């Protein structure tokens, strides 16, 4: 990314595209230094201040001369505090205890069966099969997602908030996901910058670092990546939709979401609050979804966090995972084009039935696991009721909330007729002016980084192995359950019917033909 602020030891956050000047060093061997710097982008969330010259960790006798004054009434203080705790140190104290706890548990219950696997589970994408350890969140069919045991309403109540804000800060959720504890305001103090993109884990692995230290370098990569993602995502948005305009300066007095929203070009305080809520509730959804499982799988090969997260984003780009809120908006747009504004309940029911009878689904309703209204939908609905109760699109969404579940129950096919998070999120983004639907997946990805990277740290800390499940063929599965098919499983090729597929020579020619067509100069020019 060109034009990014560089945050490194000896530099304070500065303007995008310009390196911040290095403050003067302190006197040699000074017991307490008057000039401090932050070690990384989330500091002092993850580390105490360091002296520029001696790099000793101690509190300053005075603030840096160019430090902006902190707001007196701020709940989100950016000044260093003796109470500040190093997130990495907190993890370092937690990990050995958790390793010992899991080791003891496996020694006692390693052979205990935890469920049965059915043929439908194998063919149905492993749905419902217990086969992953994912520490940061659990999805309950009735209650919805719980982040380290806390429901969304509990997170909204307990997590730190920005000055004057009502929605939780995603930084606080990240602390919770990593440590399992609600952070104090002192622990949450942070300055946001963009850092260099080289993986510390990849370098350390190449140098032969001991595996017990893997988590430390994964942690560093995760912190760097989370810090830089708003800059990268904002630059993408500006390049695509704002003629490449500058993303502007990073304000060290603002939280992660506020800076991100400013870099996107939005200044409405309500939209900033919405972004805090959006980035919090989309951050994690246990480990079985495509993006979380992909990052876990790729990370299990000891690919660095940058590659693991990139793989997760590729999974998120699939229409069944990351494009759902766009499909909701398109469906709502079609509805309004056909029926107009202020639609009666009866006409709405007819439109829903026409959608279902045409073989389509009502987008934004139903969930693979949930069996009640998604709490992420509920908190967005509460936000809309407070800030945009008269918006026509929100009124339509609220009207659908009363009608769609009854229609789906009447149809009798849906296991869960209730709305999910995607039924609402796009409408809120559109209301505040972000109408570029193709960008919504990028927002989703920025948020999801908090969850998948938290788990990646713990996966390396607990020494999880390479993921390598056993696969089976249909013939092998039939044999396992005693199913009698026309062909004996494992029978020699001579006993089977001749295949009607092309022979080797024909197949070779087909490959060569397709290859020539793909790589011809004409194809390359086009």
C-alpha positions in Angstrom: 0.0 0.0 0.0 1.5 3.3 -1.0 1.3 6.3 1.2 0.9 4.5 4.5 2.0 5.8 7.8 4.9 3.9 9.2 4.8 3.1 12.8 8.0 1.7 14.3 10.2 2.1 17.4 11.3 5.7 17.5 8.3 7.1 15.6 5.0 8.6 16.6 1.9 8.2 14.5 1.9 10.8 11.6 0.2 11.8 8.5 -0.4 9.2 5.7 2.5 9.3 3.2 4.9 11.0 5.6 7.3 9.5 8.1 7.0 11.1 11.5 10.2 12.8 12.8 12.1 10.9 15.4 12.0 12.8 18.7 15.3 13.6 20.4 17.0 11.0 22.5 17.1 11.2 26.3 20.3 11.7 28.2 22.6 8.6 28.3 21.7 6.1 31.1 18.9 8.3 32.3 16.9 6.6 35.0 13.7 8.0 33.7 13.3 9.4 30.2 11.2 12.3 29.1 10.6 11.0 25.6 8.8 7.8 24.9 7.7 5.9 21.8 5.3 3.2 21.0 6.6 -0.2 20.0 3.7 -1.1 17.7 0.4 0.1 16.3 -1.8 -1.0 19.1 0.4 0.5 21.9 0.1 0.7 24.8 -2.6 -2.0 24.3 0.2 -4.5 23.7 3.3 -3.0 25.2 4.5 -0.3 27.6 6.3 2.8 26.5 10.0 2.5 25.6 12.8 5.1 25.7 14.0 6.0 22.3 17.6 5.5 23.0 18.0 2.9 25.7 14.7 1.1 25.0 14.2 0.4 28.7 10.6 -0.1 29.7 9.5 2.5 32.2 7.0 5.2 32.7 8.0 8.7 31.5 8.4 11.7 33.8 6.6 13.8 31.3 4.6 13.4 28.1 6.4 13.8 24.7 6.5 17.5 23.8 4.4 16.9 20.7 1.8 14.7 22.3 -1.8 15.9 21.8 -3.7 16.6 25.0 -6.1 13.8 25.9 -9.8 14.8 26.3 -10.6 15.3 30.0 -13.9 13.4 29.8 -12.7 10.6 27.6 -13.5 7.0 28.4 -10.9 6.1 25.8 -7.6 7.5 27.2 -4.5 7.3 25.0 -2.1 8.4 27.6 0.2 5.7 29.1 -0.8 4.5 32.5 1.0 2.6 35.2 -2.0 0.3 35.2 -1.5 -0.5 31.5 -0.9 -4.2 30.9 1.1 -5.7 28.0 -1.3 -7.9 26.1 1.6 -10.1 25.1 2.7 -10.5 28.7 -0.9 -11.3 29.7 -0.9 -14.1 27.1 2.6 -15.3 28.1 1.3 -15.8 31.7 -2.0 -17.5 30.5 -0.6 -19.9 27.9 1.4 -22.3 30.1 -1.6 -22.7 32.4 -3.9 -23.4 29.5 -1.4 -25.8 27.9 -1.3 -27.8 31.2 -5.0 -27.8 31.6 -5.6 -29.2 28.1 -2.8 -31.7 28.6 -4.4 -33.0 31.8 -7.8 -33.1 30.1 -6.5 -35.1 27.2 -4.7 -37.6 29.4 -7.9 -38.3 31.3 -10.4 -38.2 28.4 -8.4 -38.6 25.2 -10.4 -41.7 24.2 -13.8 -40.4 25.2 -16.3 -40.4 22.4 -18.1 -37.0 21.9 -20.6 -37.9 19.3 -21.6 -40.0 16.3 -20.9 -39.3 12.7 -23.6 -40.1 10.2 -23.5 -40.6 6.4 -25.5 -37.3 6.0 -22.9 -35.4 7.9 -20.1 -36.6 5.6 -22.1 -35.7 2.5 -23.5 -32.6 4.0 -20.3 -30.6 4.4 -19.6 -31.9 7.9 -22.5 -29.9 9.2 -23.1 -30.5 12.9 -20.0 -32.7 13.1 -17.8 -31.9 16.2 -14.3 -31.8 14.7 -12.6 -28.4 15.5 -11.3 -26.7 18.6 -12.1 -22.9 18.4 -11.6 -21.0 21.6 -12.8 -17.5 20.9 -16.5 -17.9 20.2 -19.3 -20.5 20.4 -22.6 -20.3 18.4 -25.6 -21.4 20.4 -28.7 -22.4 18.4 -31.0 -20.5 20.7 -28.9 -17.6 22.1 -26.7 -16.9 19.1 -23.0 -16.1 19.2 -21.1 -15.8 22.5 -17.7 -14.2 22.5 -15.7 -16.0 25.2 -18.9 -16.7 27.0 -20.4 -13.2 26.7 -23.5 -12.6 24.6 -23.8 -9.6 22.3 -26.0 -7.6 24.8 -23.4 -8.4 27.5 -20.6 -7.2 25.3 -22.5 -4.0 24.5 -22.9 -3.4 28.2 -19.5 -4.4 29.5 -16.9 -3.6 26.8 -15.3 -0.1 26.8 -16.8 2.6 24.7 -15.4 5.8 23.1 -16.1 9.1 24.7 -19.7 9.9 24.2 -20.3 6.6 22.4 -22.7 3.9 23.2 -21.4 1.0 21.1 -18.5 -1.2 22.1 -15.0 -0.6 20.7 -13.8 -3.5 18.5 -10.4 -3.2 20.2 -12.0 -4.1 23.4 -13.6 -7.2 21.8 -10.2 -8.2 20.4 -8.8 -8.1 24.0 -11.7 -10.2 25.1 -11.3 -12.7 22.3 -7.6 -13.1 23.0 -7.6 -13.2 26.8 -11.1 -14.2 27.7 -11.3 -11.1 30.0 -13.2 -7.8 29.6 -10.5 -5.1 29.4 -10.2 -2.1 31.6 -10.0 1.3 30.0 -6.3 1.5 30.9 -5.7 -1.8 29.2 -7.5 -0.6 26.1 -5.5 2.6 25.6 -4.3 2.5 22.0 -2.8 4.5 19.1 -3.5 3.2 15.6 -0.9 3.3 12.8 0.0 1.2 9.8 3.1 -1.0 10.1 5.3 -2.8 7.6 3.9 -5.8 5.9 6.7 -8.3 6.4 5.8 -11.4 8.4 7.8 -11.7 11.6 6.5 -15.3 11.9 7.8 -16.3 8.5 11.2 -14.9 9.2 11.4 -16.5 12.6 10.3 -19.9 11.3 13.0 -19.7 8.5 15.6 -19.0 11.2 14.5 -22.1 13.1 12.8 -20.6 16.1 11.7 -23.1 18.8 8.0 -24.1 18.2 7.1 -23.1 21.8 7.7 -19.5 20.7 5.6 -19.7 17.5 2.7 -17.9 19.2 4.8 -14.8 20.0 5.6 -14.1 16.3 2.0 -15.0 15.2 0.9 -12.5 17.8 3.2 -9.8 16.4 1.9 -10.5 12.9 -1.7 -10.4 14.0 -1.3 -7.1 15.8 0.5 -5.6 12.7 -2.2 -6.9 10.4 -5.2 -5.6 12.5 -3.5 -2.2 12.7 -2.9 -1.8 9.0 -6.2 -3.3 7.7 -8.2 -0.1 8.1 -5.6 1.8 6.0 -5.6 -0.9 3.3 -9.4 -1.2 3.2 -9.8 2.6 3.1 -7.3 2.9 0.3 -9.2 0.3 -1.7 -12.5 2.2 -1.1 -10.9 5.5 -2.2 -9.3 4.0 -5.3 -12.5 2.3 -6.4 -15.1 4.9 -5.5 -13.4 8.2 -4.7 -11.0 8.7 -7.7 -8.0 7.6 -5.6 -8.2 10.5 -3.1 -6.0 10.4 -0.1 -7.2 8.5 3.0 -5.9 11.4 5.1 -4.2 11.4 8.5 -4.4 8.9 11.3 -5.5 10.6 14.5 -3.8 9.1 17.5 -6.6 10.4 19.8 -9.3 8.4 18.0 -10.2 4.7 18.3 -9.7 2.1 15.6 -13.2 2.3 14.1 -13.3 6.1 14.2 -10.0 6.3 12.3 -11.2 3.8 9.8 -14.5 5.6 9.2 -12.6 8.9 8.8 -10.2 7.3 6.3 -13.2 6.1 4.3 -14.4 9.7 4.1 -17.4 9.6 6.5 -17.7 11.9 9.5 -21.2 11.5 10.7 -21.0 10.6 14.5 -23.9 8.1 14.1 -22.2 6.3 11.3 -19.0 6.1 13.4 -21.1 4.5 16.1 -22.6 2.1 13.6 -19.1 1.1 12.4 -18.1 0.3 16.0 -21.2 -1.9 16.3 -20.7 -3.5 12.8 -17.0 -4.3 13.3 -17.8 -5.8 16.7 -20.7 -8.1 15.9 -19.2 -9.4 12.6 -15.8 -10.2 14.2 -16.3 -13.9 15.0 -18.9 -16.7 14.6 -17.2 -19.8 16.0 -14.9 -22.0 13.9 -16.9 -23.9 11.4 -17.8 -21.1 9.0 -15.8 -20.8 5.7 -13.5 -17.9 6.7 -12.7 -19.1 10.2 -12.1 -22.7 9.1 -10.0 -21.6 6.1 -7.7 -19.4 8.3 -7.4 -22.3 10.8 -6.7 -24.8 8.1 -4.1 -22.7 6.3 -2.6 -21.6 9.6 -2.2 -25.2 10.7 0.3 -25.7 7.8 2.3 -22.9 9.6 1.6 -20.4 6.9 2.0 -17.0 8.4 -1.0 -15.0 9.5 -1.0 -12.8 6.4 -1.4 -15.9 4.2 -4.0 -17.4 6.5 -6.0 -14.3 6.6 -5.8 -13.8 2.8 -7.1 -17.4 2.4 -10.0 -16.5 4.8 -10.8 -13.4 2.6 -10.9 -15.6 -0.5 -13.4 -17.8 1.3 -15.4 -14.7 2.3 -15.6 -13.7 -1.3 -17.8 -16.7 -2.1 -21.5 -15.7 -2.5 -22.7 -18.3 0.1 -20.6 -16.7 2.8 -19.7 -13.0 2.3 -22.3 -11.7 -0.2 -25.5 -12.3 1.8 -26.3 -8.7 2.8 -25.8 -7.6 -0.8 -28.4 -10.2 -1.9 -30.8 -8.9 0.7 -30.5 -5.4 -0.7 -31.0 -6.6 -4.3 -34.1 -8.5 -3.2 -35.5 -5.4 -1.3 -34.8 -3.2 -4.4 -36.7 -5.7 -6.6 -39.5 -5.7 -4.1 -39.8 -1.9 -4.1 -39.6 -1.7 -7.9 -42.5 -4.1 -8.2 -44.7 -3.0 -5.3 -43.6 0.6 -4.6 -43.5 2.3 -1.2 -45.9 1.7 1.7 -46.7 -1.9 0.7 -49.6 -3.6 2.4 -49.0 -6.8 4.4 -51.1 -8.8 2.0 -49.1 -7.7 -1.1 -45.9 -8.3 0.8 -47.0 -11.9 1.6 -47.8 -12.5 -2.0 -44.4 -11.3 -3.1 -42.7 -13.5 -0.5 -44.7 -16.5 -1.7 -43.8 -15.7 -5.3 -40.1 -15.7 -4.3 -40.5 -19.1 -2.6 -42.6 -20.7 -5.4 -40.0 -19.7 -8.0 -37.5 -21.9 -6.2 -35.6 -19.1 -4.5 -35.1 -18.3 -0.8 -35.9 -15.1 1.1 -32.4 -13.7 1.6 -31.5 -12.7 5.2 -33.7 -15.4 6.8 -32.6 -18.7 8.2 -29.2 -19.9 9.5 -27.3 -23.2 9.4 -27.1 -23.3 13.3 -29.3 -20.6 14.8 -32.9 -21.5 15.6 -34.1 -18.1 16.9 -33.6 -14.5 15.8 -30.0 -13.7 15.4 -28.9 -11.4 18.2 -26.7 -9.6 15.7 -30.0 -8.7 13.8 -31.6 -7.6 17.1 -28.9 -5.1 18.1 -28.9 -3.6 14.6 -32.7 -3.3 14.8 -32.3 -1.5 18.1 -29.8 0.9 16.6 -32.2 1.6 13.7 -35.2 2.1 16.0 -33.1 4.7 17.8 -31.4 6.5 15.0 -33.5 6.0 11.8 -37.0 4.9 12.7 -38.7 6.7 9.8 -36.4 5.5 7.1 -38.5 3.8 4.4 -36.1 0.9 3.9 -35.8 0.3 7.6 -39.6 0.4 7.8 -39.8 -2.3 5.1 -37.2 -4.4 6.9 -39.3 -4.1 10.1 -42.5 -5.0 8.2 -40.8 -8.1 6.8 -39.7 -9.1 10.3 -43.4 -9.5 11.2 -44.4 -11.3 8.0 -41.6 -13.5 6.6 -41.2 -15.9 9.6 -44.9 -16.8 9.5 -44.8 -17.4 5.7 -41.7 -19.7 6.1 -43.4 -21.6 9.0 -46.5 -22.0 6.8 -44.3 -23.3 3.9 -42.8 -25.9 6.4 -39.3 -26.2 4.9 -37.2 -23.8 7.0 -35.7 -25.1 10.2 -35.1 -21.5 11.2 -37.6 -18.9 9.9 -36.0 -16.0 11.8 -33.8 -13.2 10.4 -30.0 -13.3 10.5 -27.4 -10.5 10.7 -27.5 -9.9 6.9 -31.2 -9.0 6.9 -30.3 -5.6 8.4 -26.7 -4.7 7.9 -26.9 -3.5 4.3 -29.8 -1.3 5.0 -28.0 0.6 7.7 -24.9 1.1 5.6 -27.0 2.4 2.7 -28.8 4.9 5.0 -25.5 6.6 5.9 -24.4 6.9 2.3 -22.3 3.8 1.8 -24.1 2.4 -1.2 -21.3 0.6 -2.9 -22.5 -3.0 -2.2 -19.4 -4.7 -3.6 -17.4 -3.1 -0.8 -19.4 -4.7 2.0 -17.4 -7.9 1.9 -14.2 -5.8 2.6 -15.9 -4.4 5.7 -16.8 -7.9 6.7 -13.2 -9.0 6.3 -11.8 -6.1 8.4 -14.1 -7.2 11.2 -13.5 -10.9 10.8 -9.8 -10.4 11.2 -10.3 -9.8 15.0 -11.8 -13.2 15.5 -9.7 -15.4 13.2 -6.4 -13.9 14.2 -7.2 -14.2 17.9 -7.8 -17.9 17.3 -4.7 -18.2 15.2 -2.6 -17.0 18.2 -4.1 -19.6 20.4 -3.7 -22.4 17.8 0.0 -21.8 17.8 0.2 -21.3 21.5 -1.5 -24.7 22.1 0.5 -26.4 19.5 -2.4 -27.5 17.3 -1.2 -29.9 14.6 -1.6 -29.8 10.8 -5.3 -30.4 10.1 -5.6 -33.6 8.2 -9.0 -35.4 8.3 -9.5 -38.8 6.8 -11.5 -38.8 3.5 -13.5 -41.6 2.1 -14.9 -42.6 -1.2 -18.6 -43.3 -1.7 -17.7 -47.0 -2.3 -15.7 -47.1 0.9 -18.6 -45.5 2.9 -21.1 -47.9 1.4 -18.8 -50.8 2.4 -18.5 -49.4 5.9 -22.2 -49.3 6.6 -22.9 -52.5 4.7 -24.8 -51.0 1.8 -25.2 -53.3 -1.2 -24.5 -51.5 -4.4 -24.2 -52.8 -8.0 -20.4 -52.9 -7.8 -18.5 -54.6 -5.1 -16.4 -51.9 -3.3 -12.7 -52.3 -4.1 -13.3 -54.8 -6.9 -10.7 -54.9 -9.7 -11.2 -52.8 -12.7 -11.7 -55.9 -14.8 -14.9 -56.7 -12.9 -16.5 -53.4 -13.6 -18.3 -52.1 -16.6 -16.1 -50.3 -19.2 -16.0 -46.6 -18.7 -17.6 -44.4 -21.3 -15.2 -41.5 -20.5 -12.6 -40.4 -23.0 -9.4 -42.5 -23.1 -6.0 -41.2 -22.1 -5.1 -40.0 -25.6 -8.3 -38.1 -26.1 -8.0 -36.5 -22.6 -4.4 -35.4 -23.3 -5.6 -33.8 -26.6 -8.4 -32.0 -24.7 -5.9 -30.6 -22.1 -3.5 -29.4 -24.9 -6.3 -27.8 -26.8 -7.6 -25.9 -23.8 -4.0 -24.9 -22.9 -3.3 -23.5 -26.3 -6.5 -21.6 -26.3 -5.9 -20.1 -22.9 -2.3 -19.1 -23.5 -2.4 -18.0 -27.1 -1.0 -14.5 -27.8 -4.5 -13.4 -28.8 -5.9 -14.5 -25.4 -3.0 -12.8 -23.6 -3.7 -9.5 -25.5 -7.4 -9.6 -24.6 
